């Protein structure tokens, strides 16, 4: 005797219908509980991701504002008149001495960082190239 035969043996059509109806109701309840659980989980995940996005956005805005005011801070390595904002791949290029003496003492590449931020791969490559003196000056003429 199969499992289903043992359940339905000796039952009336009304009892079988009631069992079937109960099974459908239980399936519907479990389905709704599953959907509600998933909806709550997704809602929580969306909230967390939005909070993370806001946090990252604030960090980016803080970094951009810091880049703009950095030349005017007292410990900045160059006179604000000697620097030019580039943005990428470094924030500033400085020509120390140019504004005051009309002569360049040194050329300085300046990357502004805030908080716990660190140099990205390209910024590290540029830093290494400068430290290893792998740079040159080219006069490019268009005729």
VMD Tcl script that draws the C-alpha trace (Angstrom):
set ca {
  {0.00 0.00 0.00}
  {1.38 3.39 -1.00}
  {1.63 6.44 1.22}
  {-1.32 8.16 -0.48}
  {-3.49 5.03 -0.32}
  {-2.87 4.79 3.42}
  {-3.91 8.43 3.88}
  {-7.05 8.27 1.77}
  {-8.23 4.69 2.58}
  {-11.54 4.66 4.33}
  {-12.13 8.41 4.01}
  {-15.11 10.05 2.44}
  {-14.89 12.45 -0.49}
  {-15.64 15.32 1.89}
  {-12.75 14.33 4.19}
  {-10.38 14.00 1.22}
  {-11.48 17.42 -0.04}
  {-10.93 18.91 3.46}
  {-7.40 17.39 3.60}
  {-6.65 18.71 0.12}
  {-8.01 22.14 1.03}
  {-5.94 22.13 4.26}
  {-2.81 21.21 2.26}
  {-3.48 24.06 -0.20}
  {-4.01 26.51 2.68}
  {-0.78 25.36 4.37}
  {1.14 25.74 1.10}
  {-0.29 29.22 0.63}
  {0.60 30.21 4.22}
  {4.17 28.92 3.88}
  {4.49 30.64 0.51}
  {3.29 33.95 2.00}
  {5.60 33.56 4.99}
  {8.50 32.94 2.59}
  {7.62 35.97 0.49}
  {7.26 38.17 3.56}
  {10.58 36.94 4.96}
  {12.31 37.61 1.63}
  {10.71 41.04 1.37}
  {11.92 41.95 4.89}
  {15.41 40.64 4.09}
  {15.56 42.64 0.86}
  {14.23 45.74 2.59}
  {16.99 45.46 5.21}
  {19.61 44.89 2.50}
  {18.41 47.92 0.52}
  {18.56 50.08 3.66}
  {22.12 48.92 4.39}
  {23.22 49.51 0.80}
  {21.67 52.98 0.75}
  {23.41 53.86 4.02}
  {26.70 52.62 2.56}
  {26.14 54.65 -0.63}
  {25.45 57.80 1.41}
  {28.59 57.17 3.48}
  {30.71 56.72 0.35}
  {29.16 59.78 -1.27}
  {29.99 61.87 1.79}
  {33.57 60.59 1.71}
  {33.90 61.54 -1.96}
  {32.44 65.01 -1.37}
  {34.69 65.53 1.67}
  {37.70 64.49 -0.43}
  {36.75 66.83 -3.27}
  {36.24 69.75 -0.89}
  {39.57 68.98 0.79}
  {41.31 69.02 -2.58}
  {39.93 72.47 -3.32}
  {40.93 74.05 0.01}
  {44.22 72.16 0.50}
  {46.45 74.77 -1.21}
  {45.29 77.38 1.30}
  {46.12 75.35 4.42}
  {49.24 76.42 6.29}
  {51.18 73.13 5.91}
  {50.57 72.76 2.14}
  {53.94 72.13 0.42}
  {53.66 74.98 -2.12}
  {52.47 78.56 -2.37}
  {48.85 78.46 -3.64}
  {49.89 80.74 -6.52}
  {52.44 78.14 -7.63}
  {50.02 75.20 -7.96}
  {47.69 74.13 -10.75}
  {44.82 71.72 -10.16}
  {44.93 68.69 -12.46}
  {42.59 66.27 -10.66}
  {43.66 63.04 -12.33}
  {46.01 61.20 -12.08}
  {47.41 63.59 -9.41}
  {45.58 66.46 -7.77}
  {48.08 69.28 -8.21}
  {51.32 70.13 -9.93}
  {53.33 72.75 -8.09}
  {56.06 75.03 -9.42}
  {57.75 76.08 -6.18}
  {59.22 79.57 -6.23}
  {57.60 80.69 -9.49}
  {55.17 83.22 -7.98}
  {57.63 84.77 -5.53}
  {60.95 84.63 -7.42}
  {59.91 84.09 -11.02}
  {62.13 80.98 -11.03}
  {61.16 77.37 -10.41}
  {63.02 75.78 -7.49}
  {61.35 72.44 -8.03}
  {58.32 70.83 -9.64}
  {56.12 68.98 -7.16}
  {53.33 66.49 -7.85}
  {50.82 66.67 -5.00}
  {48.11 64.11 -4.18}
  {45.64 65.17 -1.49}
  {44.19 62.40 0.71}
  {41.69 62.52 3.57}
  {40.91 60.10 6.38}
  {42.16 56.56 5.84}
  {42.30 56.81 2.05}
  {45.44 55.52 0.36}
  {47.07 55.85 -3.04}
  {45.44 53.86 -5.82}
  {47.45 51.76 -8.27}
  {47.98 54.60 -10.79}
  {48.99 57.08 -8.07}
  {51.53 54.57 -6.72}
  {52.94 54.08 -10.22}
  {53.38 57.85 -10.65}
  {55.01 58.13 -7.20}
  {57.44 55.30 -8.08}
  {58.28 56.86 -11.47}
  {59.15 60.17 -9.80}
  {61.15 58.51 -7.01}
  {63.08 56.50 -9.61}
  {63.58 59.68 -11.70}
  {61.74 58.21 -14.69}
  {60.42 61.48 -16.15}
  {61.38 63.95 -18.84}
  {60.44 67.27 -20.40}
  {59.24 67.38 -23.99}
  {58.65 70.47 -26.09}
  {55.97 69.51 -28.58}
  {55.55 71.86 -31.53}
  {52.70 71.98 -34.00}
  {53.48 73.59 -37.33}
}
mol new
graphics top color blue
foreach p $ca { graphics top sphere $p radius 0.5 }
foreach p [lrange $ca 0 end-1] q [lrange $ca 1 end] { graphics top cylinder $p $q radius 0.2 }
display resetview
